[in-house]
């Protein structure tokens, strides 16, 4: 089965941000099984049953739930949502750009959501953050219908992928180590037993399993997800500069 068949029932965000982390997490065990499947009876039937039993749907939900579970803790450790930090008067955005963003967002939201002044934010920082968070929701809803806002969705997918991968990391790392040890042990099985592959294929499996172990242990960290979150926030705020013509209600994923 190809990616097209697997991803057909899902939108771009679900496939890239939710299902892909789960597939990567399970890959260390799937690879040796796939290498042995040609030697097992009814291999195609087993694969078809896995798809029909709702495994992709389970992966979609699992990927999202693990990422969402750690998201609030990540935001707290980063000092708040990046999109909120970029709108703070005390945040990292330079004053001229910040003043423009506030003025433009105020035009977009209207009087129903009034952004705080610097003194108001200083007096009630938590309330100000809630307003900035609400403004971010408005911008995300507006972004879907904006022509030329594809970068927002792209970066949203990337952030969702990294966040969800980070949520799966404890389990994925155990699976990766187990997969590597299983493949190494498989190499000591006499040829012809347990569908043992040729030496060249076995060597490739060991290299891939080791690379996956390094990926989950070294690369998948909070800072890896944070860098994508900041890029997503920047792309989202840049949509303020796009005229409202052609915008329709909607959202960019979650």
Residue pairs with C-beta under 8 A, 6 or more apart in sequence:
1 47
1 51
5 51
6 19
6 51
6 56
7 15
7 19
9 56
9 57
10 18
10 19
10 56
10 60
11 253
12 153
12 157
13 153
13 156
13 157
13 160
13 252
13 253
13 254
14 60
16 157
16 158
16 160
16 161
17 63
17 64
17 67
17 156
17 157
17 158
17 159
17 160
17 161
17 163
17 164
17 253
18 59
18 60
18 61
18 62
18 63
18 64
18 67
18 160
18 164
19 56
19 59
19 60
19 63
20 63
20 161
21 63
21 67
21 161
21 164
21 165
21 167
21 168
21 172
22 59
22 60
22 62
22 63
22 168
23 30
23 59
24 165
24 172
24 212
24 215
25 165
25 168
25 171
25 172
25 175
25 216
26 175
27 179
27 212
28 175
28 176
28 178
28 179
28 180
28 209
28 212
28 213
29 175
29 178
29 179
29 182
31 179
31 183
31 205
31 208
31 209
32 179
32 182
32 183
32 186
32 205
35 195
35 197
35 201
35 205
36 194
36 195
36 197
37 43
37 46
37 47
38 195
39 195
40 46
40 195
62 168
63 164
63 167
63 168
64 164
65 167
66 164
66 167
66 168
67 160
67 163
67 164
67 165
67 166
67 167
67 168
68 167
69 167
70 163
70 166
70 167
71 163
74 163
74 166
74 222
74 225
74 226
74 229
75 81
77 222
78 85
78 226
78 229
79 85
80 88
80 129
81 133
81 136
81 229
81 233
82 226
82 229
82 230
82 232
82 233
82 234
83 132
83 133
83 136
83 139
83 232
83 233
83 236
83 237
84 129
84 132
84 133
84 136
85 91
85 92
85 233
86 92
86 93
86 101
86 233
86 234
86 237
87 93
87 98
87 101
87 102
87 105
87 115
87 132
87 135
87 136
87 237
88 121
88 128
88 129
88 132
89 98
89 117
89 118
89 121
89 122
90 121
90 122
90 125
91 98
93 101
100 240
101 237
101 240
102 115
104 240
104 241
105 115
105 135
105 138
105 139
105 240
106 114
106 115
108 138
108 139
108 142
108 240
108 244
109 115
109 135
109 138
113 131
113 134
113 135
113 138
114 131
115 131
115 132
115 135
116 124
116 127
116 128
116 131
120 128
121 128
136 236
139 236
139 237
139 239
139 240
140 152
140 236
140 251
140 252
141 249
141 250
141 251
142 239
142 244
142 247
143 149
143 152
143 153
143 236
143 239
143 252
144 153
144 248
144 249
144 250
144 251
144 252
145 246
145 247
145 248
145 249
145 250
146 239
146 242
146 246
146 247
147 242
147 246
148 242
149 239
149 242
151 235
151 238
152 232
152 235
152 236
152 239
152 252
153 252
153 253
154 235
155 228
155 231
155 232
155 235
156 232
156 252
156 253
157 253
158 228
158 231
158 232
159 225
159 228
159 229
159 231
159 232
160 253
160 254
161 228
162 220
162 224
162 225
162 228
163 225
163 228
163 229
165 172
165 220
165 225
166 220
166 221
166 222
166 224
166 225
169 216
169 220
172 216
172 220
173 213
173 216
173 217
176 209
176 212
176 213
176 215
176 216
176 217
177 213
179 209
179 212
179 213
180 206
180 209
180 210
180 212
180 213
183 202
183 205
183 206
183 209
184 206
186 194
186 196
186 202
186 205
187 202
187 206
189 196
190 196
196 202
197 205
